[in-house]
């Protein structure tokens, strides 16, 4: 059957038209949910330029009751991260301009990294803690961030991480949210390029509740060799593009009360695929007092994503313990991508329960338990229980 490509390469034109005809509104964004990295973060005006330097370390240990023959039943790895924000431009309208730099070292302690553990050892189609590979030293961010219209319009240009701004929601950040990729950004169906993809992203608030976010970036990005990949952009012309339109109740609840629809496209011939791939994703999150329920779904065509469709639902309950702990549960269904694997595997069912415990301002522990049903790459078993422990230390 012939596919019709989603015309998301025209998303910048659509957004420009909407920006021109719909007047913006102004309202500051604040963090309502602990440890959530907002895609849009205003900076308090300062008299002089300001440099903020932060660092943190994340480690993750996991194990499973069922694995493939002769494969280890556990995996562990870590990430050390250095982040620099250098604010250079400010004015009376609270518009800001700054450089953002993020450098990481991703490493494993065992033969298998946590990222590869599920698909290589357990035998399920999926990822746990996809950020925890053994890639080594890498660039994640190096871009200019400019805000206009009292923060209602934001432009990012440079080496970007698409997971920072595409299909985000309150519990999707693998640094402090769910560990299984089906509950993270993209719901397992968006084929995002590697971090440090050179590109541009534009976000605009049309009024107090409606926003649009469009992006265009290099589909062949390689965060281990970002400048080498950048030099080939114009020769290869393999791009990732997206357009997200959404509703929020207010800007300070961007992650916790958000309904959005996103269309995306990845050109064929990239490091991730041979075919053109495209899809749509829907996400609904609405915080009610201390509860954060969510419902998310995705559909993809092409061979770039692990799943061709998925539906997930769950809830988080915040404010436990000292007020910064949370208990979170999610269930998901996914269909492995036949175009990628060459055969149609059985549908997969996933469950995850995790508790986030903040010991103090610098140290957070997040134990979790997951249930994976159908293991198409492990003929000896049909399901497996997977446990994990995430430890996050911040300076």
C-alpha positions in Angstrom: 0.0 0.0 0.0 1.4 3.4 -0.9 1.9 5.7 2.0 1.1 9.4 2.0 3.8 11.4 3.7 2.8 13.8 6.4 3.8 17.3 5.1 5.6 18.3 8.3 8.4 19.9 6.4 6.0 22.8 5.9 5.5 23.2 9.7 7.6 26.4 9.9 5.4 28.1 7.3 2.3 27.0 9.3 3.7 28.3 12.5 4.8 31.6 11.0 1.2 32.2 9.6 -0.3 31.4 13.0 2.2 33.7 14.8 1.3 36.5 12.5 -2.5 36.2 12.8 -2.9 35.3 16.5 -1.8 37.8 19.1 0.4 36.4 21.9 -0.2 36.6 25.6 2.3 36.9 28.4 2.6 34.8 31.5 5.7 33.4 33.3 6.4 29.7 33.5 7.3 28.1 36.9 8.1 24.6 38.0 5.1 23.1 39.5 6.3 19.5 39.5 9.7 18.7 41.2 12.6 17.7 39.0 10.8 18.3 35.8 13.0 20.1 33.1 10.6 22.5 31.4 11.3 23.0 27.7 10.8 26.8 28.2 12.5 28.2 31.2 12.5 32.0 31.8 15.5 33.7 33.3 15.1 36.4 36.0 16.6 39.7 34.6 20.0 40.5 35.9 22.1 43.7 35.5 25.0 41.8 34.0 25.6 38.5 32.1 25.2 35.4 34.3 26.9 32.0 34.0 25.2 29.0 35.7 27.3 25.8 36.0 25.7 22.6 37.2 26.7 18.9 37.3 25.1 15.7 38.2 25.5 11.9 38.1 22.9 9.2 37.4 23.5 5.5 37.9 21.1 2.6 37.2 21.1 -1.1 38.1 18.6 -3.5 36.6 17.9 -7.3 36.6 15.3 -9.7 35.2 13.7 -13.1 36.1 13.9 -14.3 32.5 16.6 -13.7 30.0 17.9 -15.4 26.8 20.2 -18.4 27.2 23.8 -17.5 28.0 22.9 -13.8 28.6 23.5 -12.0 31.9 20.4 -11.4 34.1 21.5 -7.9 35.1 23.0 -4.7 33.8 24.3 -1.4 35.2 25.6 1.9 33.9 26.0 5.6 34.6 26.1 9.1 33.2 28.0 12.1 34.4 26.7 15.4 33.0 28.1 19.0 32.9 25.6 21.8 32.1 26.5 25.5 31.4 24.0 28.3 30.8 25.5 31.7 29.8 22.9 34.5 29.7 24.0 37.4 27.6 21.0 39.4 26.5 18.2 40.8 28.7 15.8 43.7 28.4 12.9 45.4 30.2 10.4 43.0 28.6 12.2 40.0 30.3 13.3 38.7 27.0 16.6 36.7 27.2 19.3 35.2 25.1 21.8 32.7 26.2 24.1 29.9 25.2 23.3 26.4 26.5 26.0 23.7 26.7 25.6 20.1 28.0 28.3 17.5 27.8 28.0 13.9 29.1 29.9 10.7 29.5 27.7 7.6 29.3 29.3 4.3 30.4 28.3 0.8 31.5 29.6 -1.3 34.4 28.5 -4.6 33.0 28.8 -6.5 29.7 25.5 -5.1 28.6 24.4 -1.5 29.1 20.9 -0.8 30.7 19.8 0.6 27.3 20.5 -2.7 25.5 19.4 -5.0 28.3 15.8 -5.5 27.4 16.2 -6.1 23.7 19.6 -8.0 23.9 19.2 -10.0 27.1 15.5 -10.1 28.1 14.3 -10.5 24.5 11.5 -7.9 24.4 11.2 -5.2 21.9 11.9 -2.1 23.9 14.3 -0.1 26.0 14.8 0.6 29.7 16.6 3.8 30.6 17.5 4.6 26.9 19.9 7.3 28.0 22.1 4.8 29.7 24.3 3.5 26.8 28.0 2.9 26.7 28.6 5.7 24.2 31.3 7.4 26.2 32.1 11.2 25.9 29.4 13.0 23.9 27.8 16.4 23.2 24.1 16.7 24.0 23.5 20.5 23.7 25.3 23.5 22.2 22.8 26.1 21.1 21.6 29.6 21.3 18.2 30.2 23.1 16.4 33.4 22.4 13.0 34.5 23.9 10.8 37.2 22.5 7.4 38.7 23.4 8.0 38.4 27.1 8.8 34.7 26.7 5.8 33.9 24.5 8.0 33.1 21.6 11.2 31.0 21.9 13.8 30.2 19.3 16.5 27.4 19.7 19.2 27.0 17.1 22.3 24.9 17.3 23.0 21.3 18.5 19.7 20.3 20.1 18.2 17.3 22.0 14.8 16.7 20.5 13.6 14.9 23.7 13.9 18.2 25.5 10.9 19.8 23.6 9.0 17.1 21.6 6.0 15.2 23.0 6.9 16.1 26.6 4.8 15.4 29.7 5.3 15.4 33.5 6.5 11.8 34.0 8.3 11.2 30.7 11.8 12.4 31.7 14.1 9.3 32.2 16.2 11.2 34.7 13.3 11.3 37.2 10.2 9.7 35.5 9.4 6.3 34.2 12.3 4.1 33.0 10.6 2.1 30.2 10.8 3.9 26.9 7.1 3.3 26.1 6.2 5.7 28.9 8.8 8.3 27.9 9.0 10.9 25.2 7.7 9.5 21.9 5.8 6.5 23.5 8.1 4.2 21.6 6.8 5.3 18.2 8.6 8.5 17.4 11.9 7.9 15.6 14.0 10.8 17.0 17.5 11.6 15.8 20.5 11.3 18.1 21.1 14.1 20.6 23.3 17.0 19.4 21.3 17.1 16.2 21.9 20.4 14.5 18.6 22.2 13.9 16.1 24.8 14.9 13.0 24.8 17.1 10.4 27.5 17.4 7.7 27.6 20.1 5.0 30.2 20.3 2.0 30.9 22.6 -0.9 32.0 20.5 -3.0 33.0 23.6 -3.1 31.9 27.2 -4.0 28.3 26.4 -2.9 27.4 22.8 0.7 26.9 21.6 2.6 25.6 18.6 6.0 24.1 18.4 7.9 23.3 15.2 11.3 21.8 14.7 13.6 20.9 11.8 17.0 19.1 12.4 19.6 16.7 11.1 18.3 13.1 10.8 21.9 11.7 10.7 23.1 13.4 13.9 25.8 11.6 15.8 26.4 13.0 19.3 29.8 11.3 19.6 31.0 13.2 16.4 28.6 16.2 16.2 30.7 18.4 14.0 31.5 15.7 11.6 27.8 15.0 11.2 27.1 18.7 10.8 29.5 19.0 7.9 27.5 16.4 6.0 24.0 17.9 6.5 23.8 19.7 3.2 25.2 16.8 1.2 22.9 14.1 2.7 19.8 16.3 3.3 18.2 13.7 5.6 16.0 15.6 8.0 13.8 15.1 11.0 10.8 17.5 11.3 7.9 17.9 13.6 4.9 20.1 14.3 3.2 20.0 17.7 -0.1 21.9 18.5 -1.3 21.9 22.1 -3.6 23.2 24.8 -2.5 24.0 28.3 -4.5 25.4 31.2 -1.7 27.8 32.0 2.0 28.2 31.4 3.0 27.3 34.9 1.3 23.9 34.3 2.9 23.2 30.9 3.7 19.6 31.8 0.9 18.7 34.2 -2.1 20.0 32.3 -1.3 19.6 28.7 -3.1 18.2 25.6 -1.1 18.0 22.4 -1.0 16.4 19.0 2.3 16.0 17.2 3.1 15.0 13.6 6.7 14.0 12.7 8.7 12.8 9.7 12.2 11.3 9.3 13.7 11.1 5.8 14.9 7.7 4.6 18.6 7.0 4.3 19.6 8.0 7.8 21.6 6.2 10.4 18.2 4.9 11.8 16.3 3.8 8.7 16.3 3.1 5.0 12.7 4.2 4.4 10.9 7.5 4.9 9.2 7.3 8.3 6.4 9.4 9.8 3.7 9.3 12.4 1.4 11.1 14.8 1.2 11.1 18.6 -1.4 12.2 21.0 -0.8 13.0 24.7 -3.2 14.1 27.4 -2.1 14.9 31.0 -4.3 16.7 33.6 -3.2 17.1 37.2 -6.0 16.9 39.8 -4.8 18.0 43.2 -1.9 15.5 43.9 -2.8 13.1 41.1 -1.3 13.2 37.6 -3.2 10.9 35.3 -2.2 10.6 31.6 -3.2 8.9 28.4 -0.9 8.7 25.4 -0.9 7.0 22.0 1.3 6.9 18.9 1.2 5.5 15.4 4.1 5.3 13.0 4.9 4.1 9.4 8.3 3.2 8.1 11.2 1.3 9.6 12.7 3.8 12.0 10.8 3.2 15.2 10.8 0.0 17.4 7.0 0.2 17.8 4.5 0.9 15.0 1.7 1.8 17.4 1.3 2.1 21.2 -1.2 3.1 23.8 -0.2 3.9 27.4 -2.0 5.2 30.5 -1.0 5.8 34.1 -1.0 8.0 37.1 1.4 9.6 39.4 0.7 10.6 43.0 3.0 13.4 44.3 3.7 15.0 47.6 4.5 11.9 49.6 7.1 11.6 52.4 8.7 15.0 52.9 6.5 16.4 50.1 8.8 15.7 47.2 8.4 12.0 46.9 6.0 10.3 44.4 4.4 6.9 43.6 3.8 6.2 39.9 2.1 3.5 37.9 1.7 3.0 34.2 0.4 0.3 31.8 1.1 0.0 28.1 0.4 -1.9 24.9 2.6 -1.8 21.8 2.9 -3.4 18.4 6.5 -4.2 17.3 7.4 -2.6 14.0 7.1 -5.2 11.2 8.9 -2.9 8.7 11.9 -2.9 11.1 12.1 -6.6 12.1 10.9 -8.1 8.9 8.2 -10.2 10.7 5.2 -9.3 12.8 5.9 -10.1 16.4 3.1 -10.6 18.9 1.7 -7.5 20.7 3.6 -6.5 23.9 2.2 -5.5 27.2 4.2 -3.5 29.8 3.6 -2.4 33.3 5.8 -0.2 35.5 5.6 0.9 39.2 8.2 3.2 40.7 8.7 5.2 43.8 10.8 8.4 43.8 12.4 9.1 47.2 14.3 12.3 47.7 16.7 11.8 50.6 17.9 15.4 50.5 18.5 18.3 48.1 21.2 16.4 46.3 20.3 12.7 46.4 17.2 10.9 44.9 16.5 7.1 44.9 13.9 5.6 42.5 13.3 1.8 42.7 11.0 0.3 40.2 9.4 -3.0 39.1 8.3 -3.8 35.6 6.4 -6.6 34.0 7.0 -7.5 30.3 4.6 -9.8 28.5 5.6 -11.5 25.3 9.3 -11.9 24.7 9.6 -12.5 20.9 13.4 -12.7 21.0 13.4 -15.2 23.8 11.7 -18.5 22.8 12.3 -20.0 26.3 9.9 -17.6 28.1 6.8 -15.5 27.4 7.2 -12.9 30.2 9.6 -11.5 32.6 9.7 -9.4 35.8 12.4 -6.6 35.6 13.5 -4.6 38.6 15.6 -1.5 38.6 17.1 1.2 40.9 18.0 4.7 39.8 20.2 6.9 41.9 20.5 10.6 40.9 23.1 12.8 42.6 23.1 16.6 41.9 25.5 19.3 43.0 
